[in-house]
Amino acid sequence: MKGAWPITIGALLLAVLAVLWPLADAQAQVGQSLTTCIRPIRAGDDARTQLTRPRGFDCTGDQSAYGVGDFWVLSQPLPPVAGDLRDRLAVSFASTWQDATALHILYADGKIRTVAFTSATTAPYLLLGPMIAVPLPHEGTRPVRILWEAHGAANMRGVVRGARIGIHADMLAVESSLGLIYGVIIGVVVGLAVYNMALWPALRQPLQPVYCLLLFFITGYTLSSSGLIGQWLPWLDNNERHRWNAIMLGGVAMTLVIFSRHFFERKVFAGWLDRMAVICFILIAIPNIAFALLAPRWIIALDQAVLMGFMVLLVFLIAVLARAWRRRSNFLWAFAIAWGTPIGLAMFRVLNALHLIEWRPWIDQSTVLSMGVEALIASLGVAYRIYLLSRERDLARADERVARRLADTDPLTGLFNRRAFLEQAIGRSGPQTLILADIDHFKRINDTLGHDGGDEVLRIFARTLGEAVGLDMLVARIGGEEFALLADAERAPDPETLLARLRGTSYPSGLTVTASFGLCTGPIADESDWRLLYREADQALFAAKDGGRDRACWGVPIPLAPPPSGLLPAIRPHRKTVRKGRGLCANGGS
């Protein structure tokens, strides 16, 4: 079972993607695909000429090879679209960085209708994906060809990508399904962030705020990459949406570097990998910051620099996984399952950016979906990581408590030692009764029974004391055969009863063991109180010894300090240690 959970979670991840992926790619599958050709706009060009007598169009090359500029993009003759002729048609294509776009539609009767918009007015046509869907104007005849006129095209991946023609109502229907998917993803991510921030004050794990920052960038990337933010904020320029999309994706990459350093144990990043993490972070941060500040200036070069940063990130993550495997990290599977799919799909994006594979709509869609699923799976990894850290912390605290207990305990009797007794005794409020108990003739007992027998007598004596007092009383061994008890004066044990119990306890070899008590009642608010109280009780103990042993003697009670009166605090008088009276001894003592 221990090794089965990675397979189970991996299967769950694949099942979720298998369900959501077709829905996410459905937007691109509505209608029929259009083949396009491209050529730069030259002085004197007009739309009618390009539609009716097209010349010089490139129908086989990569559109991005033409670089930044203004372009005509011409569709091949439009295929017939199945459906009711009264249904409104629309043309959809991927949203790209362009200053202005115009669609010139040629109809069968020779009429040309134009729909134009700028990057600032793209919002009415923006669908999730992000795709731009432009409804075609109604005419008496069907459309036969479409010409795009693009100005200020960055052309990083192409001017017109994924062009399709279909029923506009079908595109809007798929929009509802995609909206549900993205809503679920954002809801899960936001919920995880709120949950982790709520746990932060209690757990204080440095991984939690980093994970929340990662979730913030994933949410931002989902909003910008899907086009949701463009729909929610119709005044947002579409090119600025692309800029924010790049910023959020860069934020995901940079935060992922920090996240991985906090996620794994320190042994994984010790040495060269730690330095590689810093270099990777810098190589991602510099081009992304430059793109955010400078685009569209030098946009192609900046885009290539950003791409190189992501390639460095992929190499870094592979190195992290390899190092974690070699160092037998407990968190390898959690990290690999959570980030395996986004990393794999990121490789497809890199290959597309390098023009090694053709662009497909699922590349953008699946990246967003995988990040959403990653947030869910990574939350399990974070929870598992926090669980292990919390368990380590609890074990450390338990060890600390054991060590503290050992430091506070007399190893022979199990009672408090003198230091621990004083820590808990000094500062108790109200009058306290201190009992000093000393075993009578203990040297004779040691000589009779030997040291092992003497130790056993000490253990039995200590156990009898502990069993005879209440839970709120302190019992300690403060010397060789000397013990101390402290209790509130009103609940102090009766010394005669306690002496009788000690006298009647069974000891090794049937030996009868007695003790002498010295008692005193007084405050113990500070260390000076303790010294005075102890001195009084100690003198009473000597009186008990002198009086014949096996008895209890009381020292002179010490009065409490008078309460403060008036506006000024009371000045506590210095207590002299000279005895001003004699105590009382029970069982015939003085």
C-alpha positions, 0 to 999 in steps of 0.5 A, spaced: 500 500 500 505 504 501 507 504 494 500 504 491 498 511 492 502 515 487 499 510 482 492 512 484 493 519 484 496 519 477 490 515 475 486 520 478 490 525 474 489 522 468 482 521 469 480 528 470 484 530 464 481 525 460 474 528 462 476 535 461 481 535 455 475 534 450 471 539 453 477 544 453 479 543 446 471 543 443 472 550 442 477 549 437 473 544 434 466 547 432 465 548 425 470 547 419 478 548 419 480 554 414 487 554 411 490 561 410 495 564 406 500 570 408 503 576 405 505 583 408 501 589 406 504 594 401 503 601 399 497 601 394 494 595 397 486 594 397 482 589 400 478 588 394 484 586 390 487 581 395 480 578 395 478 577 388 485 577 384 490 575 390 497 575 388 504 573 392 501 570 398 505 564 401 500 558 403 506 553 405 511 557 409 511 559 417 507 565 418 512 567 424 518 567 419 515 574 416 516 577 423 513 583 426 509 588 421 502 589 417 499 583 414 494 580 409 492 573 411 487 570 406 483 564 407 482 559 401 475 558 398 470 557 404 467 550 405 459 550 406 457 549 413 452 544 415 446 547 418 440 552 417 441 557 412 438 562 417 443 560 422 448 566 423 455 564 421 462 566 425 469 566 424 474 564 430 481 564 430 486 564 436 487 571 439 494 574 438 498 580 439 495 585 434 494 593 434 488 592 429 484 587 425 479 587 420 475 582 417 473 583 409 468 578 407 467 576 400 460 574 398 458 570 392 454 576 389 461 580 389 459 584 396 464 585 401 463 587 408 468 589 413 468 588 421 474 591 424 476 592 431 482 594 435 486 591 441 482 596 445 475 594 442 476 586 442 472 584 448 465 583 444 469 578 440 473 575 445 471 567 447 474 563 452 480 559 449 482 565 448 479 565 441 476 571 437 469 569 434 467 574 429 459 573 427 459 574 419 454 580 417 447 577 414 447 577 406 443 574 401 448 569 399 453 565 402 460 568 404 466 565 399 472 568 402 475 571 408 481 576 408 484 578 415 488 585 415 492 585 421 496 591 423 502 591 428 502 584 429 507 581 433 507 575 429 511 571 435 507 564 433 503 567 427 498 572 425 492 568 424 492 561 428 486 556 428 481 559 423 475 556 423 468 557 420 462 555 424 455 556 427 456 562 432 450 559 436 454 553 437 461 557 439 457 560 444 454 553 447 461 551 447 463 557 451 458 555 457 462 548 458 469 552 458 466 557 463 464 551 467 471 548 467 475 554 468 470 556 474 471 550 477 479 551 476 479 558 479 474 556 485 479 550 487 485 554 486 482 560 490 479 555 495 486 552 496 489 559 497 484 561 503 485 554 506 493 554 506 492 562 509 488 560 514 492 554 516 498 559 516 498 562 523 497 555 526 502 551 522 507 557 520 510 552 515 515 557 510 512 552 504 505 555 505 506 562 503 510 560 497 504 555 495 499 561 496 503 565 492 504 560 486 496 559 487 496 566 485 500 566 479 496 560 477 489 564 478 492 570 474 495 565 468 488 562 468 484 568 468 489 571 462 490 565 458 483 563 458 480 570 456 476 570 462 479 577 465 478 580 458 470 578 458 470 581 466 474 587 464 471 589 457 475 596 457 482 592 458 486 592 452 487 585 449 495 586 448 495 588 455 492 582 457 497 578 453 502 582 457 499 580 463 499 573 461 506 573 460 507 576 467 503 571 470 506 565 467 513 568 468 511 568 476 509 561 476 515 559 473 519 563 478 515 561 484 516 554 482 523 555 483 522 557 490 516 552 491 521 546 490 526 549 494 521 549 500 518 543 498 524 538 498 528 536 504 534 541 505 539 535 503 536 535 496 538 542 495 545 542 498 551 544 494 550 545 486 543 544 486 542 550 490 546 555 486 543 552 480 536 554 483 539 561 484 541 562 477 535 559 474 531 564 478 535 570 475 535 567 468 527 567 468 526 573 472 530 578 467 527 576 460 520 576 463 521 583 467 524 586 460 518 583 456 513 586 461 516 593 461 518 593 454 514 589 449 512 590 444 519 593 442 524 588 441 518 583 442 521 577 438 528 577 441 524 578 448 520 572 447 526 568 445 529 570 451 523 568 455 523 562 452 530 560 453 528 561 461 523 556 460 528 551 457 532 553 463 526 551 468 525 545 465 532 543 465 532 545 473 526 541 474 529 535 471 535 536 475 531 537 482 527 530 480 533 526 479 537 529 485 530 528 489 530 520 487 538 519 488 537 522 495 531 518 497 526 524 498 520 523 501 516 528 497 519 525 490 512 522 488 508 528 490 512 533 486 513 529 480 505 527 480 503 534 481 508 537 476 509 532 471 503 534 467 504 541 466 512 540 465 510 535 459 505 540 456 510 546 457 515 542 453 510 542 447 509 549 448 517 550 447 517 545 441 512 549 438 515 556 440 521 553 436 517 551 430 519 544 431 511 542 432 505 545 429 501 549 433 494 546 436 489 549 440 489 544 445 497 546 447 494 552 450 488 549 453 491 543 456 496 548 459 491 551 463 487 545 465 493 541 467 495 547 472 488 547 475 489 539 476 496 541 478 493 545 484 489 540 486 494 535 486 499 539 489 495 541 495 495 533 497 503 534 496 503 540 500 498 537 505 503 531 506 509 535 506 506 539 512 503 533 515 511 530 515 513 537 518 508 537 523 510 530 525 517 531 525 515 538 530 511 534 534 516 528 535 522 534 537 517 537 542 516 530 545 523 529 545 524 536 548 519 534 553 522 528 555 529 531 556 526 537 560 522 531 564 529 528 565 532 534 567 527 536 572 527 529 575 531 526 580 533 519 577 533 515 583 526 517 586 522 520 580 520 526 584 522 533 582 529 535 583 531 541 587 532 546 581 525 544 578 522 544 585 524 552 586 522 553 579 515 551 580 514 553 587 517 560 587 511 565 585 505 561 588 500 566 591 497 566 598 500 563 604 504 556 603 506 551 607 513 548 606 515 541 609 522 539 610 522 531 611 529 528 613 530 520 614 532 519 621 539 515 621 540 514 614 547 513 615 545 507 619 540 504 614 546 505 609 551 501 613 545 496 615 542 494 608 548 497 603 548 502 598 543 498 594 538 497 600 539 505 602 537 507 595 531 502 595 529 505 602 529 512 598 525 510 593 519 507 597 520 513 602 519 518 596 513 513 593 510 514 600 510 521 600 508 522 593 502 518 594 500 521 601 499 528 598 494 532 593 495 533 585 496 540 587 502 539 592 509 539 590 514 534 592 521 533 591 528 530 593 532 536 595 538 533 598 541 526 599 535 523 604 532 530 605 525 531 601 521 537 601 513 538 600 509 545 598 502 546 599 497 551 600 497 552 607 489 551 607 490 544 604 497 542 607 497 535 609 497 533 617 504 532 619 502 527 624 498 523 619 504 523 614 509 521 619 505 515 621 504 513 614 511 513 613 513 509 619 508 504 617 510 503 610 514 496 609 521 497 607 527 492 605 529 487 611 522 489 615 526 495 617 522 501 620 524 507 617 522 514 621 523 521 619 523 528 622 519 534 619 520 541 619 514 546 617 513 553 616 508 557 613 509 563 609 509 567 602 513 565 597 512 570 592 520 571 590 526 568 592 527 572 598 521 569 601 523 562 599 530 563 603 526 566 609 521 560 609 526 555 608 531 557 613 525 557 618 523 550 616 530 548 616 531 550 623 524 547 625 527 540 622 533 541 626 529 542 632 525 536 631 532 532 630 534 535 637 528 533 640 528 526 639 527 525 631 520 521 628 516 528 630 514 534 626 516 541 629 513 548 626 517 554 625 515 561 626 509 563 621 511 568 616 506 574 615 504 576 608 506 583 606 501 588 607 496 590 601 498 597 598 494 603 600 493 610 597 496 612 590 503 610 592 505 602 591 507 599 598 514 598 600 516 591 602 520 591 609 526 587 609 525 581 613 530 580 618 532 573 619 533 573 627 528 568 630 523 572 634 520 566 637 520 559 638 516 554 634 512 548 636 514 541 636 509 535 635 510 528 639 514 531 645 518 536 641 520 543 643 
